[in-house]
């Protein structure tokens, strides 16, 4: 049975980037609608292959005006995109149906609500139901005027927006050496409205600038970079009259792996529980092929299981690791997995192949007296005491290039108690002795004895001899355990010799009975 291990929840850097809105509660105790904006929620009760959107003005009781346009933008695995536009009804709702459920398209919803620029996180539909979400702008006062500064789901807190009618696109990953130009598309048109090469100044990231662009709630833009035949796409964005927009194209061709794990030592195993994240930083779905994407677990892993929430998409392959089935959507795919590494001679080697590489991982292992953790080269093992009083050895900033291996070693780990090991050894020796004796008795041809009747009478006591033999073995096991703690006692040695002699005599008597019968 797999032993459950509980550790502190540790946020992955990859995952943290996608939790900007988070979740919160208003002063009344009701969920804060704005804090839930743009976060899709899978719903098995919703119609299959649908995305249902509510557009709100700050709170659930204030739907957007009827006729507000909501756009659904599909980003496909070949780097193409298309747009579907619908208008909300009097309840602020709109539904998009007949969408892809095989992962071949990733969806975004977008809406301009006055000067509030609203856009959802990426949405990938599965085969278990539809998806629901809300796009939430500012609250309005009694006269219907928005309260506070405009909401902008695109804007980074420390980076100012470009001037109106402009879009600035930063390119990360491809770099200026690739000479990859940025294409800006008005979604719905087959050709780009403009093309620009990223400019690099003073070592900063490449920035492509576009100006004199059309604004308004009916227009949605997407930036795309094609580098070495692979497409990389930004999230969709809109422009309104008072502000431009700044977006990013992540042009990283390979997938990334994130790992945050905790370890707990038992008598003969170290149990690990980990959050494994596969990151797709391309903006388009990635198809790993019919065999899926293999993410190895450490060599020699045992008893691996994955959380129920991802069991439909991720399976365990013994001796290899985790297999992610189907396409990998943009963003991160996270799965919680448990497994064990066997302790041998007080040691455990953690040897994790990383064909995708490893990005800023972290492993925490409960500290055990006498145990030593030898970290990977260049990594310092640090101690951290938790609120529950337990102390952990922490290995942070674990990064491995694609095709590398993450290795560390643990020594001085506890072994099963001495008494338990001795009992197992003695019991095993006794069983081997009995087996050898039984085989010998079966293959041996007994000599002809004219006293057949006397042999039959002796056979009647065979059951008593076997019972006596079992009692002698029990006494011998108990005596050996006692001698471990008091080896200098001569009386114990004499008792052992006497018991061994009785065991041997019982064997001979059983031999005689078997020969006679």
N, C-alpha and C positions, 0 to 999 in steps of 0.2 A: 504493500500500500504506500502510495506517495505521501510523504509528510509535508503538510502545508507549512510554508515559511512566510512570515509577514515582515515586510520592510517598509521604511519610509518611502512615500511617493517622491520620485525624483524627476523633475521636469527636464526633458531633452531640449537642447538648443533648437533642434529642428522643429519640435512641436511648439516651443515657446513662440516662434515666429508667427504661428497661425492662431494664437489665442489672444489677440490684441483686444477683442471685445470682451472676452470672458463672460462671466455670469454674475449677477448681483441682484439685490432686492431694494425696492424703494422703501421709503419711510413707513408706508402703510403695511409693510409685510408682503405685499404682492410682488411678483417678479418684475424687475425693471425691464420694460420692453426694449429700451434702447440698448441695454447690455446684451440682449439676445439677437440683435439685428444681424442678418446675414448668415446666421449659423444654421445649416440644414439639419433636420432631424428625421431620421428614418422612421417610418410608421408602417407597420405591417397591416394596419387597418385601412391605410390609404390605398387608392386604386393603383395597381401595378403599372409601372412605366409612366408615372405622372409626377410633376412638381407643382405643388400648391403654394402660392405666395400671397401673403397679406402685406399691404402697404399701410403704415400707420403714422400718425402725427404724434409721436412721443409716448403714447399709451394705448393699451388695447381697446379702450372705449372710444378712440378717435381715429376712425379710418380715413384714408386719403380720399380726396374728392373723386367722385365717379368720373371715369374717363381718363384718369391718370395712366400714362403709358408705362408698361413694364416689358423689358426686353429679356428674352432668353437667348443666350449666346452659346452655341455648341462648338467646342474645340475638338477636332478629330485627330486621330493618331497620325495622319499624314501631314498634319500642320495646317489643314484647311479649317475654315470656320463658316458658320452661317447664323442667321438671326431670325427669331420669331418674335413678333410684337403683338401684345394684347392689351386691352384697356380694362381697368378694374371696374367692378360694379359698385353699387351703393354701399356694400359692406367692405369695400377695399380689397376684395379678393379676386384672384385670377388663377386659372389652372392651365398648365401645359401638359398635353397628353401624347401618347404614342412615341415615347422617347426610347433611346437605346438602353438596354439593360445588360449588355454584354461587356461593358467597360470600354467600348470603342470610341465613346465621346464623353468628354467632361463638360459640364454645364455651369454657367454663371447666370445669375439674374442681376439686372441693373435698372436703375430708375433715377431720374432727376425730379425731385420734389421741391419745386422752387429753386433755391440755391443749395439745397441739401443734395449732395452727391452720394448715392447709395449703391453699393455693390456687394454681392454675396461672396462667400468663400466658394471654392470649387465643389461641385456636386457630382458624384458618380452614383448612378442608380444600380441597385441589385435586383435579384429575382424574388425577393421576399415581400415587396410592397413598394409604396411610393415615398416621396420626400416632402416635408413641409418646412417652411421658413417664413420669417417676417423681415421686411425692410422697413426700418424705423427712422424717421427724421426727428426734427425738433417738435416740441410741444407748441401749441398755439394758445394765445390769450383769448379772452371773451370776445374780442373783435375779430378773431381769426388770424391775427398776425403772429408770425413765428417768434419764439422767445429765445434770446441768446444768439451766439455766433453760429454761422452755418455749420452743419454736419458734413464731414468729408471722410468717407471710408477709405479714400486713397492716400490721404496726406499723412506723412510721417511727422511726428510731433516736432522734431528739431530741424526739419528741412522745409524752407518756404516754398510755396507753389510758384510756378512760372507766371508770367503776365497772362492776361486773358487772351484767348485764341491761340495759345501756344501749348505744345506738348514736348516735354523733355524725356528722353528715353535713355536710361543708363544700361550698359551692357556689362554683365559680370560673367566671368568664366571663359568666354571666347578670347577676350583680350585684343589689343590693337594689332598684334602680329598676324591675326587671321585675315585682316582686311575685310571682315564681314560687315556689309552695309545693313542698316536698319530700314526695313520697309514699313510704312505706316498705311494701314488699310482702314477704310470706312466699311464696316461690316455690312455685307450685302452687295458689295461691288467686287468684281473679279480682279481688278488691277489696283496696285497701291496708289494712293493719292500723292505720296511723296516718298523719296528715298534719300537717306543721309548717312554719311560715315561718322562713327563715333569720334569725337575729338578728345584728345588726352592732353591735359595741361598740369604741369607741376606734379606729375605722378599720380594724379587722381584717376578714378575710373572713367572709362569712355562714356561720353555723353553726346547723343544725337539730338539736335534741336529742330523742331518743326514749328512754323508760324503761319499766321493767316488762315487758320483752320475754322471750319464751320462749327457753330455752337447750336445748342438746343436739345430738347428732350428726345428728339427723334433720331439723333445721330449717336452711334457707338463706334469707337475706334479700337483697333488692336495693333500692337507693334510686333513684328516678326523678324527674326534673324535666321538665315539659312547658312550653316557653316559645315563644309565638307559633306553636303548632301543631307544633313539633319536639320529639322526645323525646331526652333525655339520660340515660344510665344509668350507675350505678356498677358496679364489679366486685362479684360476689357475695361474701357473707361469712357466717360462722357465729359463734355466741356460745357460750362455755362458762361454767361456774359461777364461775370465778375472775377473769374479765376481760371488759369490754365491747369494742367495736370502733369504730374511726374510719375512715371512708372518704370519698372525694371524688367529686363529680359535676362533670365538666368540661363546662360548658355553652357551648362555642364553636361557633357555627353553621357557620362556614366551615372549609374544610380549610386546612392550613398547608403551607408549603414550606420545607425546609431545604436548604442548599447548602454543601458544603465542597469546594473545588477546588484543584488545583495547575496551574500553567502552565509550559511550557518553550518557549524561543524557538529556532526553526530559521532557515534562510536566508530563507525567504519565508513562514513561518507561525508562529503561536503555538499549540502543541498544549495542550489542556486535558484533564485527567482529573478527574471530579467524582463525589462521592457525593451523589445527589439523593434527598431523602426527602420523601414526601408524608405529612403527619400528619393523622390523623382523631381529634379529641379530643371525640367525642360519646358513645363507648361502644357505638354501634350501627353496623352496616354502612351505607355510603353508596352509593347507586346513581347514577353520573354520567350514565346514559343510554346509548343504543345506540352513540353515537359515542365513548364513553370519555371519559377526563379528559385534556385537552391541557395539558402543561407545556412552555411555550416554551423554546427555547434561544436564545442571543444572535443577533441579526440578522446574517445573512451567514455563519452557521456552515457548515462543510464536513465531509464524511467522518465523520459521526457514527455510532457503533456503541454497543450496550449489552452488558453482561456476559451470558454464557450463562445464568447462574442466573435471570435475569429476562426473558430473550428471549421466553418463552412468553406473558408478560403485558404486556410493554412493547415498543412498536415505535417506529421513527424515521420521521417524516413530513418529507420534504425541504422546506426553506423554513419549517417551523413549529416542530418540536421533538419531544418525546416524547408518546406516547399510552398511558396506562394503561387497559387493557381490563378490563371487569368491575367488580364492586363493590369499594369501598375499605374494607377491614376496620378496626376500631378499632386504634389504635396507629400504627405507621409502616410504610410501604412504601418500601423502599430499593432503588435501582438505581445501578450504576456505569456512567457514560457517558463516552466520549471523543469529542472533536471538535476541529476546527481553525478558527482565525480567520486570514484572509489578511493579510499585511503589505503595505501599499501606501504607497510613498514613505516607508518607515521608520516607519509609524504603524499602530496598531490601535485601533479603538473597540469597547469591550465594552458592548453595549446589550441588556440582558436584560429583556423585558417580564415582569411578575410579576402576573398576574391573581389569584393566590392570596395575594399578598404574599410576603415573605421574612422568615424568623425567624432572627436571630442567625447569619447566614452568615459564611463566611471563605474568602478566596482567597489563595493563595500563588503568587508568580511568581518564577521563577529570575532573579536579578539579572544583567543584561548590561551591560558597560561602555558608558557613554554613553547608556543608555536611561533614560527618565524615566517614572514612573507617576504620573498625576494622579488621585488618589482621588476618590470621591464627596464631595459637600459634607458637612462635619461628621465625616469619617473621616480619621484620620491614617495615612499609610503608614509602617510600621515595618520595620526590618531584622531578620532572624533568620538566624544561621549554624547550620547543622545539623552533626551529628557527622561527616558525610562531607566537611566543609569547604566545601560549597556555601552560598552566601548567597541568601536569598530576600527579596523585598518582600512584606509581609504586610498584607492588608486585613481587619480583624476587625470584629465587631459590625455586620455588614451587615444592616440591617433596612429593609424597604420595605413600605408599606401596600398592601393589596389594590388591584389596578389600577394600581400604580405601576411604575416602571422602575428597574433598577439600572444605572448608567452609570459607567464610568471610561475613561480614555484613556491610551495608551502611545505615546511618541514616541522618536525616536533609536534605533530598532531597526535592526539590521544589514540591509543589502541583499545580494543575490547579488553575488559578487565582480565587480569591474570587468571583468576579462578575459572572464568568462562573459557579461556583458551585452553587451559589444562584439561578441563572436563571434556571439551571437544576432542582434544588430542587422544586422551585415554579412551574415550568412547570409540573413536575411530580405530585405534589400535586393537581394541577388544573385538570390534566387528570384523576387522581384517583377519584376526586370529581364528574367530569362529568360522569365517568363510573358508579359510585355508583348511581347517580341520574337516569341514563338511565335504569339501572337494576331495580331500584325501580319503575320507571314509567311503565316498562313492566309487572312486576308481580302484581302490585296493581290493584284491581278491582274497577273501578270508580263507585260512587253511581249513582242510576238512577235519571236523571234530566229531568223533563217534558219539559224544555226549550231547545229542541234539536236544533232549528233553531238558537237561540242565540249562542250556542256552535259552530255551523258551521261558523257563522260570526267571532267569536273570533279566530278560527283556521286560518283564512286568514292572521292574523298578526304574525303567528308563525315564519316565516322566518325573520321578522324584529326583533323579540325578540332574536333569535339566533345570529344575526349580532350584536345586542347591547351587548349581553353577551360576545362575542369575544372581542369587544372593551374594555369592562370593565376589562377583564382579562389582556389585554395588558397594560392598565393604572396601574393595580395593580402590575404587574411585574416591570414596570418602577419605581413606587413609592417605592417598597421594595428595589430596588437597590439604590435609592437615600437616603433612611433611613439608609443604612449601613454606609454611610460616614457622616451623620448628624443626629444621633439618638436623640439628645437633642432638636431638633426643634419641638415645640408643634403643629405647623401648619401641619406638615407632619403627625403626629399621627391623627389629626382630619380628614385630607383628607383620610387617610387609613380607618378610621371608616365609613366615608360616602360611600367610594367605596364598602366596605364589605356589607353595608346595601343595596346598589343598586344591588349587585350581588345576595344577598338573595331574594330581591324583584323580580328580573328577573326569578329566579328559581320558585318562587311561581306562577308567571304569566304563565310560561311555563307549570307548573303542571295543572293549570286551563284549559288551552287550550287543553292539552292532555285528560283531563277528559271529557271535553265537546265533543271532537271528537271521 
